[in-house]
């Protein structure tokens, strides 16, 4: 039985790179069902590739095969790996940090280093710059088709050896939580933080309460305001900000029917710091 094959890359669709990967997969088995996460990962942005996998993979059926190609080290000594998640999906990718969030949040139960001699598109041996086509799409299609089993991909490696990017943990000190803005809800400009709902709940804040947030770029404060904690965007008026729980069960900041990122020129990364606390009561004398 064929499993689903799902692609992700930083290739974009302006040229033929994605189509070439599709072609390789269909040449292996033209009955495959091929889908995409996205091909609009910013060039070389391994962090975002990792985040889009954790945003997506666990919602697909067991046996689904993911091919993620954001590979600034293509042709170098970096490993090519295939891993199996605790929920039974497979991911084929360079071992360059792309699996950071899957390893930390979904768990990898088995990993193999791809044998690039036996698992490579025929007649592609002299090409060293398009492993997405020549190795990953080819292996992914063969695995999804049942032509090879997971153990046929290559030697087993310790899942703990899979490379992770540096991750900053959110912390709580007294009545203030400090975290980072990890990623953007790209189309709508919401800010997704690394602050879990569980940690946020330690502040004793309920829906409808007011929250004071501050956002800093390194040490420069770019935003401070008191905003509402809402279940959804409908809990505030159009154009008003709110803090809410996003689809990954982490805290996010948005403007109802607007882009928070564009409004305040806020971006993502470990140098973008957010602090949260329950808004202080204002006493008028």
C-alpha positions in Angstrom: 0.0 0.0 0.0 1.3 3.4 -0.9 1.7 6.1 1.8 1.5 9.8 1.4 4.6 11.7 0.3 4.9 15.3 1.5 7.5 17.8 0.3 8.9 21.0 1.9 11.8 23.2 0.7 13.2 26.7 0.3 13.2 26.3 -3.5 10.1 28.4 -4.3 8.1 27.6 -7.4 9.6 30.2 -9.8 11.8 27.5 -11.5 11.7 23.8 -12.1 13.3 22.5 -8.9 10.1 21.4 -7.2 8.8 19.9 -10.4 11.9 17.9 -10.8 11.4 16.3 -7.4 7.8 15.5 -8.3 9.0 14.0 -11.5 11.5 11.7 -9.7 8.8 10.6 -7.3 6.3 9.9 -10.0 8.9 8.0 -12.0 9.3 5.7 -9.0 5.5 5.3 -8.7 3.0 7.3 -10.7 0.2 6.2 -8.3 1.7 8.1 -5.4 -0.2 10.9 -3.7 2.2 13.8 -3.4 1.4 16.9 -1.2 3.3 19.9 0.0 3.9 21.7 3.3 5.4 24.7 1.7 8.2 25.6 -0.7 8.4 29.2 0.6 10.8 28.6 3.5 13.2 31.6 3.4 16.4 30.6 1.7 18.7 28.6 4.0 16.4 29.1 7.0 16.9 25.8 8.8 15.1 27.1 11.9 11.9 27.8 10.0 12.1 24.4 8.2 12.2 22.8 11.6 9.3 24.8 12.9 7.1 24.0 9.9 7.7 20.3 10.4 6.5 20.4 14.1 3.6 22.5 13.0 2.5 19.9 10.5 3.8 16.3 10.8 1.8 15.0 13.7 -1.5 15.7 12.0 -0.7 13.3 9.1 -1.5 9.6 9.1 1.0 7.0 10.3 3.3 6.0 7.5 3.3 9.4 5.8 6.7 10.2 4.4 8.1 13.8 4.6 10.9 15.1 2.5 12.3 18.4 3.8 15.1 20.1 1.8 16.6 23.3 3.3 20.2 22.4 2.7 22.8 25.2 2.7 25.5 22.5 3.3 24.6 20.4 0.2 27.6 18.5 -1.1 29.5 18.8 2.2 30.1 16.1 4.9 26.8 16.7 6.6 24.7 13.5 6.9 21.6 12.6 5.1 19.1 11.0 7.5 15.7 9.4 7.7 13.9 9.3 11.0 10.7 7.8 12.4 8.6 9.8 14.8 6.8 8.5 17.9 3.6 8.8 16.0 4.8 6.7 13.1 5.6 9.3 10.4 8.9 9.3 8.5 11.1 12.4 7.7 14.0 12.4 5.2 16.2 15.4 5.3 19.8 16.7 5.8 21.0 16.3 9.4 21.6 20.0 9.8 19.1 21.0 12.6 15.9 20.6 10.5 14.8 18.0 13.0 15.3 20.2 16.1 11.6 20.6 17.0 10.5 17.1 16.0 13.3 15.7 18.2 12.4 17.9 21.2 8.6 18.0 20.9 7.4 14.9 19.0 10.3 12.5 19.7 12.4 10.4 17.2 12.2 6.7 18.0 14.5 5.5 15.2 17.1 7.1 12.9 19.1 5.9 9.9 21.9 7.5 7.9 21.0 7.3 4.2 23.4 5.1 2.2 23.8 7.5 -0.8 25.4 4.9 -3.0 22.6 2.3 -2.9 19.8 4.9 -2.4 20.4 7.4 -5.1 18.6 8.3 -8.4 20.3 6.2 -11.1 22.7 8.1 -13.4 22.9 11.1 -11.0 26.3 10.2 -9.3 28.2 13.1 -10.7 25.8 15.7 -9.4 26.5 17.0 -5.9 24.2 20.1 -5.6 20.7 18.7 -5.9 20.3 16.1 -3.3 16.6 17.1 -2.9 16.0 15.5 -6.3 18.7 12.8 -6.5 18.5 11.4 -3.0 15.7 12.7 -0.8 12.8 12.7 -3.3 14.0 9.3 -4.7 14.4 7.7 -1.3 11.1 9.2 -0.1 9.2 7.9 -3.0 10.6 4.4 -2.7 9.8 4.4 1.0 6.3 5.7 0.5 5.7 3.2 -2.3 6.8 0.2 -0.2 9.7 -0.6 -2.6 12.1 -0.3 0.3 11.5 -0.7 4.1 12.9 1.8 6.6 15.8 -0.5 7.5 16.9 -0.6 3.9 17.7 3.1 3.9 21.0 2.8 5.7 22.7 2.0 8.9 21.0 2.7 12.2 22.2 5.7 14.2 21.4 6.9 17.7 18.5 9.4 17.6 20.3 11.4 20.2 23.0 12.1 17.6 20.6 14.0 15.4 21.8 17.6 15.2 19.8 20.3 17.1 19.9 24.0 16.7 20.3 26.2 19.7 17.0 26.6 21.5 16.2 29.3 24.1 13.8 28.1 26.8 11.1 30.4 28.2 11.6 31.2 31.9 9.4 32.5 34.8 10.9 34.7 37.5 8.5 36.0 40.2 5.5 37.3 38.2 7.2 37.8 34.8 7.7 35.3 32.0 10.4 35.9 29.4 10.5 34.2 26.1 11.5 34.6 22.4 9.5 35.2 19.2 10.2 31.9 17.5 8.3 32.2 14.2 5.7 34.2 12.3 2.2 33.2 11.2 3.4 34.4 7.8 0.3 35.4 6.1 -1.3 37.2 9.0 1.7 38.6 10.8 1.0 37.1 14.3 4.0 36.5 16.6 4.4 32.9 17.8 6.5 32.6 21.0 8.3 29.8 22.7 6.1 30.4 25.8 3.9 27.3 26.5 0.3 27.6 27.6 1.2 25.7 30.8 3.9 28.2 31.7 1.6 31.1 30.9 -1.1 29.6 33.2 1.3 29.9 36.1 0.6 33.6 36.0 -3.0 33.0 37.0 -4.4 34.9 34.1 -7.9 34.0 32.7 -9.7 34.8 29.5 -10.7 38.4 29.4 -7.9 39.5 31.8 -5.4 42.2 30.8 -1.8 41.3 30.2 1.2 43.6 30.0 3.7 42.6 27.3 7.0 44.2 26.2 9.0 43.2 23.1 12.7 44.0 22.8 15.1 43.6 20.0 18.3 42.7 22.0 18.1 45.4 24.6 16.0 48.0 22.7 12.4 48.0 23.6 10.2 48.3 20.5 6.7 47.7 22.0 5.0 47.8 25.4 1.3 47.7 26.0 -1.5 46.3 28.1 -3.6 43.9 25.9 -6.4 41.4 26.4 -6.0 37.6 26.8 -8.6 36.2 24.4 -9.8 32.8 23.2 -9.9 34.0 19.7 -9.6 37.2 17.6 -13.3 37.9 17.9 -12.7 38.7 21.6 -11.3 42.1 20.6 -12.4 44.8 18.2 -10.9 45.0 14.7 -7.5 46.6 14.9 -7.0 45.8 18.5 -4.2 43.5 19.8 -4.6 40.4 21.9 -2.6 37.5 23.3 -4.0 34.0 22.7 -3.0 30.3 22.5 -1.9 29.3 19.0 -2.3 26.0 17.3 0.9 24.6 18.8 -0.4 25.3 22.4 2.0 28.2 22.8 1.3 31.9 23.3 1.0 34.3 20.4 0.3 38.0 19.9 -1.8 39.3 17.1 -3.9 42.2 15.9 -7.5 41.3 14.9 -7.6 41.6 11.1 -4.1 43.2 11.0 -0.4 42.3 11.0 1.3 42.8 14.3 4.7 42.2 12.7 4.2 44.9 10.1 2.5 47.3 12.4 5.5 47.4 14.7 8.3 46.1 12.5 8.9 43.1 14.6 10.7 40.0 13.4 11.7 36.6 14.7 14.8 35.0 16.3 16.6 34.6 19.6 17.3 38.4 19.8 13.6 39.2 19.8 12.6 39.0 23.4 9.0 39.1 24.8 8.1 39.5 28.5 4.6 38.8 29.9 3.0 39.6 33.2 -0.5 40.2 34.6 -1.3 43.8 34.1 -1.0 45.8 37.3 -4.1 47.4 38.8 -4.4 51.1 38.3 -5.6 53.0 41.3 -7.0 56.5 40.8 -6.7 58.8 43.8 
